Amino acid sequence: MNPIDFYFDFISPYAYLASLHIEALAEAHRRQLQWKPFRLGVLVVKVMGLPPVMRTPLKSDYIRRDVRRLAAVAGHPFRGVDFEPQPLPPARALQAAPADLTGAFAKAMLHAQWGEGRDLADAEVLVEVAQKVGVPAGAVLAALEDGATREAVNEQTREAIARGVFGSPTCVVGAELFWGVDRLWLLDAYLEAGESFG
């Protein structure tokens, strides 16, 4: 069976909300879940030629309100941020996690940023979050300095583009894409029907 490839950018509050449900969905369908951080900014600005969403008049105001109401209805903590998130440091830090801790570390970082309003560009914050889930501090600090981790994130960005990903979060199963936290129900139905639409 195809795995669920979960493409996400730490800059996306919708990725945070999806991260709170995607593991249960994968487990329910006995699918391997692969966490794949990528650089949404590269895709949106350089590939699609669009301005960053949060710098787009009207749409940015809508998103701020939309995320808060989604979180409230689902009962998830959400503080938001009063700074411009820097998604590359946490994406690089994630490369330090052993395979069995990747999901826990990714979720913990997303929660720290969007649920608690903490700045993931701060190495001390990343180390603190890492240690809570069992990822060694030294490994995180090394990942932040190692050029290979930046290249790993760049490679996943190229992979995402090649597969047609254009937003965060996007779940990919085989050749099918499901974009957005509001399409997890459709992914669930697709897997329940044996990777078909009925």
Secondary structure, DSSP 8 states (H G I E B T S, - for coil): ---EEEEE-TT-HHHHHHHTTHHHHHHHTT--EEEEE--HHIIIIIIS----GGGSTTHHHHHHHHHHHHHHHHT------SS----HHHHHHHTTS-GGGHHHHHHHHHIIIIIT---TTSHHHHHHHHHHHT--HHHHHHHHH-HHHHHHHHHHHHHHHHTT--SSSEEEETTEEEESGGGHHHHHHHHHTTSS--
